[in-house]
Amino acid sequence: MIKVKDIVQRFEQFAPPAWAEKGDPIGLQLGSLEQEVHKVMVTLDVRPEVVAEAIAEDVDFIFAHHPAMFKPITKFDLSVPQNQMYAKLIKHDITVYGAHTNLDNANGGMNDWLAELLQIEHTKPLMPLRYPDYYKLAVYVPVKAEDHVRQALNAAGAGCIGEYTGCAYTAPGTGYFVPGKDAQPTIGNINEATAVSEVKVEVVVAARDKNKVLQAMYASHPYEEPVFDLYRLENFGTPYGMGRIGTLAEATTVTEYAKFCKNVLGVDHVRLVTSDPGRLVRTVAVLGGSGSRFYPQALRQGADVYVTADVTYHTGHDIIASGLSVIDPGHHFEAICKSHLQSMFEQWSDENDWQIQVVSSKINTDPFSFI
């Protein structure tokens, strides 16, 4: 039977937790990673009405873009609606997981979905590129144990480079040592200088796998005291970054592009911040969620229009003074994630024979309406 931890493990290969912004409370929100899963519900927000929907749908696992708990609970007072919601989740054995800015930063994630919908082509990250944390492990192994140790390291997750697995580099050499009186050497004798034909095995290790790989090294290595080097790599792995910027296939005006955004995003209105609604738009930046504070980055990268949410009054004045135009469709425009997440989990279910049902919440959690 598939468990929450199996689904989470596959998702975190796509959008590692380390890619989340500092302080973002992603990950397990409530429940257990050991929970068995028959039915998953994907949602933008975890709100009381969404939980009621999940209970009615007999859901085991809620996967949300916005974490259910941005702030810790100090008193579990059940007169508070949010606490009532948590109690219902526990009562009905529903586990909740949140993937927020790690999904925003992921290649092929939230901001790529938005860019595709908004017809932004030839995209690159809006914010400066970052690289995942990787290490290089070099361990010295007697020749006869090389295959065993190398295979154990690979099985623990080491040696993955792009679409390749089982990657390693080896080089022969000679190891010298003198076992002390309390040693229990695999090779050599107490207080005698020993020379052993060894192989240096080098593998790359993702930070998330470091502890597991080191445990595999110790468990598989024949020496009482394995000798190894472990050091951090820079600018290695697939880069990632927040937001996207690219170009439109055909230029249009600020006003016409704002109307287009309103239509394809399915929102009741957009707020337009501009001093020149007739200006031609060729380069567009987008950042899901509250991205108005990053407008200088869009400006530096040459954007004509920046699509993001939650622009405040004074920031709007600053944007107009800068000459940039901003289209604000409201934070809820990230709800497009639901269909993409559903498709992604269904694909993984087929590939891994999870035999789970994946549904998308039908509740509109936008707190704003307009009259």
Disulfide bonds with the S-S distance in Angstrom:
none
